C-alpha cells in the first residue's frame, strides 16, 4: 500500500515515528494509502530545517521571491488536472469543484506575486528638523500552518505562499484525511525555485500539532478547522508566545426576503447548501425565509431540485455532488438527521438510505431538507457539515436579523432581496465577518481578506489580502537623523518633541 511521507528540507522522508493513519477513497470506501503521523522529533527536524533556511531566504529581495511565486503559479496551473484528481480521490468532491478549490488557492499565489509592492513601507521626511521617519514590514520568522480536510488546495495556498513571499519559512501540517494534494503543492513550490527548508510539510495528527504549538522556534501559527480545535490552537499557541490566527467552524444563514426572486434564491441555495456535499465553511446550512408565503414558495421550489441532484463518484461525468469525507462523518450526519426528525422538524426531503450501484461502500448521502426548524433543535445548533439544509421561518426582517446575530458563529451570511434599503441595513448590522447580497457564498477574492467573527475566528487577523500580509510581517518604525558633524545642540532631559 502507498505510504505518504513528510517533506522536510526539500526531500521526502519517512521520519522517526512508526505511527501511520489510513487514507480512504470516500467514493468506494477503500483504503488507498497510509499516511505517516509525525512525532515531536519529526516536527523538530522540520523546524530545524525552516530555522536554518530563514536567514538567507528572508534576506532575498522581495522581487526575487516574487519571481519564484510567478513560476509557482504557472506550475500549479499546468498541474491542475493532476491535483484535481488527487483531491477527488481523497476528499470525494467532483473534479470541477476540485478545480475551483485549486483556482481559488492560485489566486492567493497571484496576490503574493505582488509582494514587493505589498511589503512597501511608508516614509515621512522632516518629522522634525532634519529628522525623517519610516516604517517597514519585516518577516516574522518560522511560521506553521495547520489545515482542514475540506479544501486541500485552497487553504494550504492561503497560507504558505504569502508567508514565504513575506520572507518567512514555513511548516505545513495538512489534514491527515487528504494529504496528497498539499504534498504535491509543496513539491511544485520546490520545482518553482523555493530553496530547501523554506517550505516543509509534516503529516500528522494532534501529536504533530501539539509539537508545533509548543515549539520554541515557531513564531506564528495559522489554523483553519473546527471551532473546538481552533479555540484550543489559539489558547495553546498564544500561551507559548506565538502570533496566532485560528479560523473555526460556521453555521451560515441566508435570509430570503418576501420580495426576493424565489427561483434565483433556491438555485443559490442548491449550490451553497449541497455543493461539496455541504462540506464548505461558507456553505449555507440555514435558509431564513421571511414570512410563510416566501417559505412555502422556497420549500416548494427546493424539493424537486434536491431530489434531482446528480450524486455519484466525483470523477464521473455530469456528477454534481460526491460523497462525504469519511464513514464517521456520514454516521454523524445520519444521526443528526434522526435527531432533527425526533425533535419535530419537518423532513421535506430525506437523503438517508441512498445506495449507488457499484459504490455500495462509498460514503454517499442524498440531499436532505428540513422545514419548520427552530433555534432549539440540534440540526440548527450543530455545524452538520453535510448535505443538509434547514429552513427556519421568521415573521419579519428584524427577527431574521436577530437570529443571524444571536448565533454563536459569525463566518458568512447572505441576504436575497430586491430591496436596497434592506440589503444596506443587513450589511451594516449583521454581526458576521463576510456578507453576501444576492451572493450565497461570499468568499472574498485573494486581494480582500477572508475571516469570520465570533466563534468562527480566534485572533484578530483574517487570511490573505492585506490582513494576510500584516499577519506574516512585523511592523518596525525607524526615526533617523544625520546631524552635520561638529554641530552641537547640547543635551536635554525633556521628552523629545521633534520641535
Ligand atoms: P478539524 O478541526 O477536525 O481538523 C483541522 C486540523 O486540525 C487538521 O489538520 C487536524 O489534523 C487538526 N486537529 C484535529 N483535531 C485536533 C486536536 N484535537 N488537536 C490538535 N489538532 C487537531 O477540522 P476538519 O474536520 O478537518 O475540517 C472541517 C472544519 O473546518 C469545519 O468545522 C469547517 O467549518 C472548518 N473550516 C473553517 C474554515 C474557515 O475559514 N473558517 C474553512 C474551512 C473549514
Boltz pocket constraint, residues with backbone or C-beta under 6 A from the ligand:
constraints:
  - pocket:
      binder: B
      contacts: [[A, 146], [A, 147], [A, 148], [A, 149], [A, 150], [A, 151], [A, 173], [A, 174], [A, 175], [A, 176], [A, 204], [A, 205], [A, 206], [A, 209], [A, 210], [A, 224], [A, 225], [A, 226], [A, 227], [A, 229], [A, 230], [A, 232], [A, 247], [A, 248], [A, 249], [A, 250], [A, 280], [A, 281], [A, 383], [A, 385], [A, 411], [A, 452], [A, 456]]
      max_distance: 6.0
